[in-house]
Amino acid sequence: METQIQDIKVQNTYRNIIKLALPVGISILIPQLSILTNTLFLGNYIPKEVHFSTQDFLAASGIAGIYYLTLVMVGYGLVSGMLMLMSRKAGEGNPEGVGQIFSSGVKLCFMLAAVLMSISFFLAPWLFNHLIHAPHIRDAATSFVKMRFWGLPFIMLCQLANSLFLATSHSRKIILGSTVQTLVNIVLDYFLIFGIGFFPEMGLNGTALASVVSEMAYLAVVLWQILKSGAFQSFAIRFFAPPDWGLMKHIFLKSLPLIFQYLFSIGAWEFFFLYVEHIGKAESAVSQILRSVFGIVGVATWALASTCNSMVSNLIGQGAIDEVKPVIRKILTVSFSFTVLAGLWMLISPVSFLSLMTSDLVLIETGRISLRIVIFATWMLSISTICFSAVVGTGKTVVNLVFEFVAIILYICYTYSVVEIFHLSLPYAWASEFVYWLSLFIMSGLYLYSNRWKPAKAESE
């Protein structure tokens, strides 16, 4: 038992950072390759319906995909709160407390998913009808979302399971589920988009169905790992125990600022894509390709951000307050280095990357300059995301919400001005990423430097 307790306590070393983040990074990279492949298939797919074009489907995929991502990230806000709480219990050497939070989290995920799906059934069509100008893009996006949101409860439970693995230093277990999900998704994407064999040719809707099935497969794998692994026997995980309403309320209230934070953050990106659709069909279509760049180049950062959240909370749970800033600096170094290396090829040769993703010469030329802007933005992202996640790890979730709200206001004001008032081109619109990430970095960095995040006892010492 003592060995298990020591195993769930983290240490402030580069080796431990890489040990925790590497499996998470691989688990993020694998689905991102699936998203990239999905975009590649759509970019080279000629719809059988004569009134739809490849650009219509790419544009609809970007708008509808971001809408679904907003729902997913609302769930991730809830899960991030639970990751922080489970990591704190792990740092205290309390595996039963970890299991209780996880068990209550399962019920909360089901409840939140049901609410989001019910709202989206009516909200998505209304939103697209009022904000998308092109009727073909609007119809394709609405049809996609109505099929896609059925995967929401499965992906939220997968996120929760991954948080359990990360909080308890079992992040290697994340890889298997992500691998199965990606393989299922890529195979079904190809079969259902193009109609291979006895599979129907579904085009854009084929990607939605493939994603739902792959998320079900992902959940089956992670549940099997939890139930069959001896590593979690001491965690008192009870899937069918009566609801602990007091604990569920505590988890929800602690996570609520993060839920709103991710809602504002990804929701603002949805408005960005809607504004870009007003620039033109080609600009909207190529922006879907550019969106995939954030997933590929930012893989290390997203993995290290989750690791930073968990490690900061774990160290505070151990009482090792003086170790928090050094571990943040180490994670920042690793994050920036990996992100710069990952984006160099696209920065040097943007046409090569865009030619890989689509054969449409108009899209390649439209996205060439914007791709370089996106790469530079990922470098800023690699720093600000880590600082922001460190604030989450301190448990100051309301502070995160305030920072997010301010950054989003600046981001939306800039995007609206560029697109709707000054009618500037796509590169100016994508420069909005600098506005968002720089403002987030300044606020998070200053807050961490000020030491106001420290527990009162530690600060007085």
GISULSUL-V562769 format. One record per backbone hydrogen bond with DSSP energy under -0.5 kcal/mol. NH is the residue of the N-H (numbers start at 0). CO is the residue of the C=O. If there is no record, write none. Layout:
NH_CO / NH_CO
//
This chain:
4_0 / 5_1 / 6_2 / 7_3 / 7_4 / 8_5 / 12_10 / 16_12 / 17_13 / 18_14 / 19_15 / 20_16 / 21_17 / 22_18 / 23_19 / 24_20 / 25_21 / 26_22 / 27_23 / 28_24 / 29_25 / 30_26 / 31_27 / 32_28 / 33_29 / 34_30 / 35_31 / 36_32 / 37_33 / 38_34 / 39_35 / 40_36 / 41_37 / 42_38 / 43_39 / 43_40 / 44_41 / 46_44 / 49_47 / 51_48 / 56_52 / 57_53 / 58_54 / 59_55 / 60_56 / 61_57 / 62_58 / 63_59 / 64_60 / 65_61 / 66_62 / 67_63 / 68_64 / 69_65 / 70_66 / 71_67 / 72_68 / 73_69 / 74_70 / 75_71 / 76_72 / 77_73 / 78_74 / 79_75 / 80_76 / 81_77 / 82_78 / 83_79 / 84_80 / 85_81 / 86_82 / 87_83 / 88_84 / 89_85 / 90_86 / 91_87 / 92_89 / 93_88 / 97_93 / 98_94 / 99_95 / 100_96 / 101_97 / 102_98 / 103_99 / 104_100 / 105_101 / 106_102 / 107_103 / 108_104 / 109_105 / 110_106 / 111_107 / 112_108 / 113_109 / 114_110 / 115_111 / 116_112 / 117_113 / 118_114 / 119_115 / 120_116 / 121_117 / 121_118 / 122_118 / 123_119 / 125_121 / 126_122 / 127_123 / 128_124 / 129_125 / 130_126 / 131_127 / 132_130 / 137_133 / 138_134 / 139_135 / 140_136 / 141_137 / 142_138 / 143_139 / 144_140 / 145_141 / 146_142 / 146_143 / 147_143 / 148_144 / 149_146 / 150_147 / 151_148 / 154_150 / 155_151 / 156_152 / 157_153 / 158_154 / 159_155 / 160_156 / 161_157 / 162_158 / 163_159 / 164_160 / 165_161 / 166_162 / 167_163 / 168_165 / 169_164 / 172_169 / 173_170 / 174_171 / 176_172 / 177_173 / 178_174 / 179_175 / 180_176 / 181_177 / 182_178 / 183_179 / 184_180 / 185_181 / 186_182 / 187_183 / 188_184 / 189_185 / 190_186 / 191_187 / 192_188 / 193_189 / 194_190 / 195_190 / 198_195 / 201_191 / 201_199 / 202_191 / 202_192 / 204_201 / 205_202 / 206_202 / 206_203 / 207_203 / 208_204 / 209_205 / 210_206 / 211_207 / 212_208 / 213_209 / 214_210 / 215_211 / 216_212 / 217_213 / 218_214 / 219_215 / 220_216 / 221_217 / 222_218 / 223_219 / 224_220 / 225_221 / 226_222 / 227_223 / 228_224 / 231_228 / 232_229 / 234_231 / 235_232 / 240_237 / 244_242 / 247_243 / 248_244 / 249_245 / 250_246 / 251_247 / 252_248 / 253_249 / 254_250 / 255_251 / 256_252 / 257_254 / 258_254 / 259_255 / 260_256 / 261_257 / 262_258 / 263_259 / 264_260 / 265_261 / 266_261 / 266_262 / 267_263 / 268_264 / 269_265 / 270_266 / 271_267 / 272_268 / 273_269 / 274_270 / 275_271 / 276_272 / 277_273 / 277_274 / 278_274 / 278_275 / 279_275 / 283_279 / 284_280 / 285_281 / 286_282 / 287_283 / 287_284 / 288_284 / 289_285 / 290_286 / 291_287 / 292_288 / 292_289 / 293_289 / 293_290 / 294_290 / 295_291 / 296_292 / 297_292 / 297_293 / 298_295 / 301_297 / 302_298 / 303_299 / 304_300 / 305_301 / 306_302 / 307_303 / 308_304 / 309_305 / 310_306 / 311_307 / 312_308 / 313_309 / 314_310 / 315_311 / 316_312 / 317_313 / 318_314 / 318_315 / 319_314 / 320_318 / 322_319 / 323_320 / 325_321 / 326_322 / 327_323 / 328_324 / 329_325 / 330_326 / 331_327 / 332_328 / 333_329 / 334_330 / 335_331 / 336_332 / 337_333 / 338_334 / 339_335 / 340_336 / 341_337 / 342_338 / 343_339 / 343_340 / 346_342 / 347_343 / 348_344 / 352_348 / 353_349 / 354_350 / 355_351 / 356_352 / 357_353 / 358_42 / 360_358 / 363_359 / 364_360 / 365_361 / 366_362 / 367_363 / 370_366 / 371_367 / 372_368 / 373_369 / 374_370 / 375_371 / 376_372 / 377_373 / 378_374 / 379_375 / 380_376 / 381_377 / 382_378 / 382_379 / 383_379 / 384_380 / 386_382 / 387_383 / 388_384 / 389_385 / 390_386 / 391_387 / 392_388 / 393_389 / 394_391 / 395_390 / 396_394 / 399_395 / 400_396 / 401_397 / 402_398 / 403_399 / 404_400 / 405_401 / 406_402 / 407_403 / 408_404 / 409_405 / 410_406 / 411_407 / 412_408 / 413_409 / 414_410 / 415_411 / 416_412 / 417_413 / 418_414 / 419_415 / 420_415 / 420_416 / 421_416 / 423_417 / 427_424 / 428_424 / 429_425 / 430_426 / 431_428 / 432_429 / 433_430 / 434_430 / 435_431 / 436_432 / 437_433 / 438_434 / 439_435 / 440_436 / 441_437 / 442_438 / 443_439 / 444_440 / 445_441 / 446_442 / 447_443 / 448_444 / 449_445 / 450_446 / 450_447 / 451_446 / 453_450 / 458_454 / 459_455 / 460_456
//
